[in-house]
């Protein structure tokens, strides 16, 4: 039995014990004593801690699997001239030249090899194989990319046709005129906003052949870019950054406004669930802040079942009303006027990656401190193409 599965089962048992304690310690007025409240919060904190440890182990397993891939493959058959030849930024020659340039080792051959990947600002486009590694790392760091529809654009704005209104059928008399009823179409334009970060590495590390420069840059780039992306996909206003699902213009639709500014009830969660049209509910998920999850853990349905249910299966999220639940630090906490819960089919949020991420080495800027800088840039945009696909629970102002 894997460690992750063992912890999931342990968390499920701990949650059952926590629920049982809550049910047995409630007084006639439905409230807990101060001592029992302290005990319950400690038991709940243990459940939360187990969940975080499970998340850490799952991320570690993904990285271990990635780093365990063999760097070469044995030849098991006779060599032949068949097979698809790699060219451009996918060639081994370009990759060797790229990382030699990043380490400061330059020659005429290296310069010639890198010419195919130069960008307009003096940097070098990331090799194709490494770019795929970065995309995987971003998915591990950014939960939104797992749920959204991710596309790649080469240049210019991407126009996405969207049905604005649908035609209808009509009852007509024999030989009567059939009324026109056409669909109307709109367009959502997705461009590319520039996201950048700078990484500094000491010259000693760069000259150390043991130091894995590729892995370090991939992880650090993923951590920084992934966090900033996710923030914009939630709360971005579309000005110099993507338009988030919580934006006042271009975001999801308000499904429910709570009766209280600092609390959420079972009925309000059910209301936001059913405010979403049934076709979207098939693939819908909840996203909220960790503190919001804590607030609704005590809520039960009419059958006495808790809304929040822990998952005991690896790589499967927890659920609310049998729909997946994800958490993000960029979702607002419960407070007056906050959009505390989103529920919907996030595949209607489109993330557009502009093809090619660029690295630039800075030799002189940090020379006095014995460091070398690396600038990493990415061009990306994100927009919700169908607002009715996501409903929002908003706290009373």
MOCORFEN-V917418 format. One record per residue. N is the residue number from 1. RES is the residue in three letters. SS is DSSP state (H for helix, E for strand, - for the rest). OMEGA is omega in degrees with one decimal (NA if undefined). BURIAL is I if it has 16 or more other ideal C-beta (glycine too) atoms within 10 Angstrom, else O. Layout:
# MOCORFEN-V917418
n->[N/N]
res->[RES/RES]
ss->[SS/SS]
omega->[OMEGA/OMEGA]
burial->[BURIAL/BURIAL]
This chain:
# MOCORFEN-V917418
n->[1/2/3/4/5/6/7/8/9/10/11/12/13/14/15/16/17/18/19/20/21/22/23/24/25/26/27/28/29/30/31/32/33/34/35/36/37/38/39/40/41/42/43/44/45/46/47/48/49/50/51/52/53/54/55/56/57/58/59/60/61/62/63/64/65/66/67/68/69/70/71/72/73/74/75/76/77/78/79/80/81/82/83/84/85/86/87/88/89/90/91/92/93/94/95/96/97/98/99/100/101/102/103/104/105/106/107/108/109/110/111/112/113/114/115/116/117/118/119/120/121/122/123/124/125/126/127/128/129/130/131/132/133/134/135/136/137/138/139/140/141/142/143/144/145/146/147/148/149/150/151/152/153/154/155/156/157/158/159/160/161/162/163/164/165/166/167/168/169/170/171/172/173/174/175/176/177/178/179/180/181/182/183/184/185/186/187/188/189/190/191/192/193/194/195/196/197/198/199/200/201/202/203/204/205/206/207/208/209/210/211/212/213/214/215/216/217/218/219/220/221/222/223/224/225/226/227/228/229/230/231/232/233/234/235/236/237/238/239/240/241/242/243/244/245/246/247/248/249/250/251/252/253/254/255/256/257/258/259/260/261/262/263/264/265/266/267/268/269/270/271/272/273/274/275/276/277/278/279/280/281/282/283/284/285/286/287/288/289/290/291/292/293/294/295/296/297/298/299/300/301/302/303/304/305/306/307/308/309/310/311/312/313/314/315/316/317/318/319/320/321/322/323/324/325/326/327/328/329/330/331/332/333/334/335/336/337/338/339/340/341/342/343/344/345/346/347/348/349/350/351/352/353/354/355/356/357/358/359/360/361/362/363/364/365/366/367/368/369/370/371/372/373/374/375/376/377/378/379/380/381/382/383/384/385/386/387/388/389/390/391/392/393/394/395/396/397]
res->[UNK/UNK/UNK/UNK/UNK/UNK/UNK/UNK/UNK/UNK/UNK/UNK/UNK/UNK/UNK/UNK/UNK/UNK/UNK/UNK/UNK/UNK/UNK/UNK/UNK/UNK/UNK/UNK/UNK/UNK/UNK/UNK/UNK/UNK/UNK/UNK/UNK/UNK/UNK/UNK/UNK/UNK/UNK/UNK/UNK/UNK/UNK/UNK/UNK/UNK/UNK/UNK/UNK/UNK/UNK/UNK/UNK/UNK/UNK/UNK/UNK/UNK/UNK/UNK/UNK/UNK/UNK/UNK/UNK/UNK/UNK/UNK/UNK/UNK/UNK/UNK/UNK/UNK/UNK/UNK/UNK/UNK/UNK/UNK/UNK/UNK/UNK/UNK/UNK/UNK/UNK/UNK/UNK/UNK/UNK/UNK/UNK/UNK/UNK/UNK/UNK/UNK/UNK/UNK/UNK/UNK/UNK/UNK/UNK/UNK/UNK/UNK/UNK/UNK/UNK/UNK/UNK/UNK/UNK/UNK/UNK/UNK/UNK/UNK/UNK/UNK/UNK/UNK/UNK/UNK/UNK/UNK/UNK/UNK/UNK/UNK/UNK/UNK/UNK/UNK/UNK/UNK/UNK/UNK/UNK/UNK/UNK/UNK/UNK/UNK/UNK/UNK/UNK/UNK/UNK/UNK/UNK/UNK/UNK/UNK/UNK/UNK/UNK/UNK/UNK/UNK/UNK/UNK/UNK/UNK/UNK/UNK/UNK/UNK/UNK/UNK/UNK/UNK/UNK/UNK/UNK/UNK/UNK/UNK/UNK/UNK/UNK/UNK/UNK/UNK/UNK/UNK/UNK/UNK/UNK/UNK/UNK/UNK/UNK/UNK/UNK/UNK/UNK/UNK/UNK/UNK/UNK/UNK/UNK/UNK/UNK/UNK/UNK/UNK/UNK/UNK/UNK/UNK/UNK/UNK/UNK/UNK/UNK/UNK/UNK/UNK/UNK/UNK/UNK/UNK/UNK/UNK/UNK/UNK/UNK/UNK/UNK/UNK/UNK/UNK/UNK/UNK/UNK/UNK/UNK/UNK/UNK/UNK/UNK/UNK/UNK/UNK/UNK/UNK/UNK/UNK/UNK/UNK/UNK/UNK/UNK/UNK/UNK/UNK/UNK/UNK/UNK/UNK/UNK/UNK/UNK/UNK/UNK/UNK/UNK/UNK/UNK/UNK/UNK/UNK/UNK/UNK/UNK/UNK/UNK/UNK/UNK/UNK/UNK/UNK/UNK/UNK/UNK/UNK/UNK/UNK/UNK/UNK/UNK/UNK/UNK/UNK/UNK/UNK/UNK/UNK/UNK/UNK/UNK/UNK/UNK/UNK/UNK/UNK/UNK/UNK/UNK/UNK/UNK/UNK/UNK/UNK/UNK/UNK/UNK/UNK/UNK/UNK/UNK/UNK/UNK/UNK/UNK/UNK/UNK/UNK/UNK/UNK/UNK/UNK/UNK/UNK/UNK/UNK/UNK/UNK/UNK/UNK/UNK/UNK/UNK/UNK/UNK/UNK/UNK/UNK/UNK/UNK/UNK/UNK/UNK/UNK/UNK/UNK/UNK/UNK/UNK/UNK/UNK/UNK/UNK/UNK/UNK/UNK/UNK/UNK/UNK/UNK/UNK/UNK/UNK/UNK/UNK/UNK/UNK/UNK/UNK/UNK/UNK/UNK/UNK/UNK/UNK/UNK/UNK/UNK/UNK]
ss->[-/-/H/H/H/H/H/H/H/H/H/H/H/H/H/H/H/H/H/H/H/H/H/H/H/-/-/-/-/-/-/-/-/H/H/H/H/H/H/H/H/H/H/H/H/H/H/H/H/H/H/H/H/H/H/H/H/H/H/H/H/H/H/H/H/H/H/-/-/-/-/-/-/-/-/-/-/-/-/-/-/-/-/-/-/-/-/H/H/H/-/H/H/H/H/H/H/H/H/H/H/H/-/-/-/-/-/H/H/H/H/H/H/H/H/H/H/E/-/-/-/-/-/E/E/-/-/H/H/H/H/H/H/H/H/H/H/H/H/H/H/-/H/H/H/H/H/-/E/E/E/E/E/-/-/-/-/E/E/E/E/E/E/E/E/-/-/-/-/-/-/-/-/-/-/-/-/-/-/-/-/-/-/E/E/E/E/E/E/E/-/-/E/E/E/E/E/E/E/E/E/E/H/H/H/H/H/-/-/-/-/-/H/H/H/H/H/H/H/H/H/H/H/H/H/H/H/H/H/H/H/H/H/H/H/-/E/-/-/-/-/-/E/-/-/-/-/-/-/-/-/-/E/E/E/E/E/-/-/-/-/-/-/-/-/H/H/H/H/H/H/H/H/H/H/-/-/H/H/H/H/-/-/-/E/E/E/E/-/H/H/H/H/H/H/H/-/-/-/E/-/-/-/-/-/E/-/E/E/-/-/-/-/-/-/-/-/-/E/E/-/-/E/E/E/E/E/-/-/-/-/-/-/-/-/-/-/-/E/E/E/E/E/E/-/H/H/H/E/E/E/E/E/E/-/-/-/E/E/E/E/E/-/-/-/-/H/H/H/-/E/E/E/E/E/E/E/E/E/E/E/E/E/E/-/-/H/H/H/E/E/E/E/E/-/-/-]
omega->[-177.7/179.5/-178.9/-179.9/178.9/179.6/178.2/178.5/177.9/179.3/179.5/178.6/179.5/179.5/177.4/178.3/178.8/178.9/-179.7/177.8/-179.1/-178.3/-175.5/-174.7/177.7/178.0/180.0/178.2/178.2/-177.0/177.6/173.0/-179.3/-179.8/179.7/177.1/178.7/178.9/-179.6/-178.4/176.6/178.9/178.6/178.1/176.7/177.9/178.9/-179.5/177.0/178.8/179.3/177.8/177.0/178.4/-180.0/-179.1/178.7/176.7/178.7/-179.8/178.8/179.1/177.8/179.3/-179.9/-177.3/-179.7/178.8/179.2/179.4/174.3/-178.0/178.4/176.8/-177.8/179.3/-179.6/178.1/176.9/-178.3/-178.4/178.5/-176.9/-179.8/177.2/178.3/178.2/-176.8/-179.7/-175.6/176.5/179.5/179.9/-180.0/178.6/-178.9/-179.0/-176.2/173.0/177.2/178.6/178.4/176.7/179.9/-174.7/174.5/178.6/179.6/-179.7/-179.8/179.3/-178.7/-176.1/-176.3/-179.2/-175.6/179.3/173.9/-173.5/-176.2/174.9/177.1/178.8/176.4/-178.4/177.6/-175.4/-177.4/180.0/178.7/177.5/175.7/179.2/179.9/177.9/-179.2/178.3/179.1/178.5/-175.7/-169.9/-176.9/-175.2/-179.1/177.6/-174.4/-174.6/174.5/-175.1/178.3/177.6/178.1/-178.3/179.8/178.4/177.9/176.1/179.9/-179.2/178.7/-178.9/176.8/-178.6/176.7/-174.5/176.3/-179.3/174.6/-178.5/172.0/-179.0/176.0/175.7/180.0/177.3/179.9/178.9/-177.6/176.5/178.1/-174.6/167.5/172.5/-174.2/172.5/179.9/171.1/-177.9/177.6/-179.8/179.5/174.8/-175.1/177.7/-172.8/175.1/179.5/-179.7/177.6/-179.8/179.6/179.9/179.3/179.4/-179.8/-178.7/179.4/-177.0/179.5/-177.9/-178.4/-177.3/-177.3/-178.1/-179.2/-177.7/179.6/-178.0/-176.6/177.0/-179.5/-177.9/-175.9/-177.1/-179.2/-179.0/-178.5/175.6/-175.9/177.5/-179.2/179.9/176.7/-168.8/179.9/-178.2/178.8/178.8/-177.9/-179.4/177.6/176.6/-175.9/-178.7/178.5/-178.5/179.5/177.5/-179.6/179.2/179.5/-178.0/176.2/179.6/-176.5/169.3/-174.0/177.9/-179.6/-178.1/-173.4/-179.7/177.7/180.0/176.6/-177.9/-178.4/175.8/176.0/179.2/180.0/176.4/-176.3/172.8/176.6/-179.5/-172.6/178.2/179.7/-177.2/-177.6/-178.9/-173.5/177.2/174.1/169.7/179.7/176.7/177.2/-178.3/177.0/176.1/179.7/-177.0/-176.0/-179.5/-178.3/-176.8/178.8/173.6/-176.3/178.4/179.1/179.4/177.8/-179.5/-178.4/179.1/-179.9/177.4/175.9/-179.7/-178.2/176.5/178.0/-177.2/171.4/-175.8/168.2/-175.1/177.2/174.9/-177.0/179.4/176.1/179.4/177.1/178.2/-177.1/170.6/-178.3/173.5/-179.2/175.1/-174.7/176.4/-176.3/173.6/-165.7/-178.2/170.2/-179.4/179.7/177.4/-172.2/175.2/176.2/168.9/-176.1/173.8/-177.4/174.8/172.4/-170.6/177.1/172.0/-168.5/172.3/175.3/179.8/178.8/-174.9/-169.3/-170.2/-177.2/-177.5/-177.7/-179.9/177.4/179.9/175.4/179.9/174.4/174.9/176.8/-179.8/178.0/177.2/-173.7/174.3/178.1/179.2/173.8/-174.1/179.9/-174.0/-176.9/-179.2/-178.9/177.9/-173.8/170.5/-178.0/178.6/177.0/-178.1/NA]
burial->[O/O/O/I/O/O/I/I/O/I/I/I/O/I/I/O/O/I/I/O/I/I/O/O/O/O/O/O/O/O/O/I/O/O/O/I/O/O/I/I/O/O/I/I/O/I/I/O/O/I/I/O/O/I/O/O/I/O/O/O/O/O/O/O/O/O/O/O/O/O/O/O/O/O/O/O/O/O/O/O/O/O/O/O/O/O/O/O/I/O/I/O/O/I/I/O/I/I/I/I/I/I/I/O/O/O/O/O/O/I/O/O/I/I/O/O/I/O/O/O/O/O/I/I/I/I/I/I/O/I/I/O/I/I/O/O/I/I/I/I/I/I/I/I/I/O/I/I/O/I/O/O/I/O/O/O/O/I/O/I/O/O/O/O/O/O/O/O/O/O/O/O/O/O/O/O/O/O/O/O/O/O/O/O/O/O/O/I/O/I/O/I/I/O/I/O/O/O/I/O/I/O/I/O/O/I/O/O/O/O/O/O/I/I/O/O/I/I/I/I/I/I/I/I/I/I/O/I/I/I/I/I/I/I/I/I/I/I/O/O/I/I/I/I/I/I/I/O/O/I/I/I/O/O/I/I/O/I/O/O/O/O/O/I/O/O/O/I/I/O/I/I/I/O/I/I/O/O/O/I/I/O/O/I/I/I/I/I/I/O/O/I/I/I/I/I/I/I/I/O/O/O/O/O/O/I/I/I/O/I/I/O/O/O/O/O/I/I/I/I/I/O/I/I/I/I/I/I/O/I/I/I/O/I/O/O/O/I/I/I/I/I/I/I/I/I/I/I/I/I/I/I/I/I/O/I/I/I/I/I/I/O/O/O/O/I/O/O/O/O/I/I/I/I/I/I/I/I/I/I/I/I/I/I/I/I/I/I/I/I/I/I/I/I/I/O/O]
